[in-house]
Amino acid sequence: MARKRTDVAGAAVARGQSLEEVLDRNLAELLQEMRVAITGVQILFAFLLTLPFSARFEELGPFGTTVYAVTLLSTASATLVLIAPVSFHRTLFRQRRKQQLVAFADGALVVGLALLLLGIAAAVLLVLDVVLGRWPAVVCCAFVVVFGAVAWYLLPLRQRRPTDG
């Protein structure tokens, strides 16, 4: 039977480690993953913050400005969610709550990546709507969403199923 994501004690026993060692390793892995995700979010967010000040922004029309707003808000939300574990850690610092921190950071990373995928897809829609037109942009955006969902969620979840034997 497969272990739950939150079964830290089971992971400790399986690896011959103490609970603290497993939590330290889990936290280090989560922090590294968040560093990678935050870099992508920062680049996209910086681009989005400058976009309204470009000369052609006014030419976007209602569809383009709505897509821009969705892109900006999803990227801003991804930024907040991915940084939230830092505040969580600061608030609970030295209270021996590492297991709660790891669980919170794990959830924040999953939600943050979903928001980042939405932001990336919406950015693709925004740019390709200008470059290729509406329907090719929608098709490409749908491809990005499907590809991202498969690569970031479905393939990893498929590997978590219990193996035979």
BELQUI-V714661 format. One record per residue. RES is the residue in three letters. PHI is phi in whole degrees, -180 to 180 (* if undefined). D_CENTER is the distance of its C-alpha to the mean C-alpha in Angstrom with 2 decimals. Layout:
res = <RES	RES>
phi = <PHI	PHI>
d_center = <D_CENTER	D_CENTER>
This chain:
res = <MET	ALA	ARG	LYS	ARG	THR	ASP	VAL	ALA	GLY	ALA	ALA	VAL	ALA	ARG	GLY	GLN	SER	LEU	GLU	GLU	VAL	LEU	ASP	ARG	ASN	LEU	ALA	GLU	LEU	LEU	GLN	GLU	MET	ARG	VAL	ALA	ILE	THR	GLY	VAL	GLN	ILE	LEU	PHE	ALA	PHE	LEU	LEU	THR	LEU	PRO	PHE	SER	ALA	ARG	PHE	GLU	GLU	LEU	GLY	PRO	PHE	GLY	THR	THR	VAL	TYR	ALA	VAL	THR	LEU	LEU	SER	THR	ALA	SER	ALA	THR	LEU	VAL	LEU	ILE	ALA	PRO	VAL	SER	PHE	HIS	ARG	THR	LEU	PHE	ARG	GLN	ARG	ARG	LYS	GLN	GLN	LEU	VAL	ALA	PHE	ALA	ASP	GLY	ALA	LEU	VAL	VAL	GLY	LEU	ALA	LEU	LEU	LEU	LEU	GLY	ILE	ALA	ALA	ALA	VAL	LEU	LEU	VAL	LEU	ASP	VAL	VAL	LEU	GLY	ARG	TRP	PRO	ALA	VAL	VAL	CYS	CYS	ALA	PHE	VAL	VAL	VAL	PHE	GLY	ALA	VAL	ALA	TRP	TYR	LEU	LEU	PRO	LEU	ARG	GLN	ARG	ARG	PRO	THR	ASP	GLY>
phi = <*	-74	-79	-73	-60	-96	-82	-70	-62	-63	-66	-63	-64	-62	-96	68	-118	-78	-58	-63	-64	-66	-63	-61	-65	-60	-65	-62	-65	-62	-63	-65	-62	-67	-60	-64	-65	-62	-60	-63	-64	-62	-64	-64	-64	-61	-59	-66	-68	-89	-56	-63	-92	-85	-64	-86	-59	-66	-83	-65	80	-61	-62	-63	-71	-67	-62	-60	-62	-62	-62	-63	-68	-69	-71	-63	-65	-60	-60	-63	-68	-72	-91	-53	-61	-65	-65	-59	-63	-61	-67	-102	-56	62	-112	54	-120	-62	-63	-67	-63	-62	-64	-65	-63	-61	-65	-63	-66	-63	-67	-60	-67	-64	-66	-64	-60	-61	-64	-64	-62	-67	-65	-61	-60	-61	-70	-72	-63	-75	-80	-110	109	-62	-70	-61	-66	-64	-63	-64	-63	-62	-61	-61	-62	-65	-61	-63	-64	-67	-69	-90	-126	-65	-63	-63	-65	-63	-73	-82	-64	-62	-91	-78	94>
d_center = <28.12	24.45	23.29	20.73	17.50	19.21	22.53	22.69	26.49	26.69	24.53	26.82	29.91	28.74	28.09	31.13	29.21	29.46	26.89	26.23	25.76	23.14	21.26	21.60	20.31	17.31	16.49	17.09	14.82	11.88	12.78	12.99	9.59	8.28	10.90	9.76	6.25	8.36	10.98	9.42	8.52	12.05	13.77	12.68	13.42	16.70	17.74	17.25	19.23	22.10	22.32	24.56	27.03	27.72	30.94	29.67	27.15	30.00	30.60	27.36	28.99	27.63	25.23	23.76	23.50	21.84	19.20	18.86	18.50	15.76	13.89	14.63	13.84	10.41	9.61	11.61	9.97	6.43	8.82	10.71	8.41	7.11	10.86	12.24	13.01	15.30	17.27	17.39	18.80	21.23	22.46	23.15	24.31	27.32	27.39	26.66	23.57	21.38	20.84	19.48	17.25	15.83	15.37	13.73	11.32	10.54	9.93	7.94	5.45	5.65	5.75	3.28	1.27	4.89	5.74	4.89	6.80	9.22	9.77	10.48	12.68	14.40	15.10	16.64	18.62	19.80	21.04	22.52	24.24	26.22	26.80	27.52	28.09	26.53	26.72	25.69	22.64	21.80	22.38	20.18	17.33	17.86	17.90	14.53	13.05	15.12	14.54	10.73	11.15	13.87	12.46	9.09	10.67	14.42	15.71	14.26	15.47	18.72	19.27	19.09	22.13	25.37	27.46	31.09	33.70>
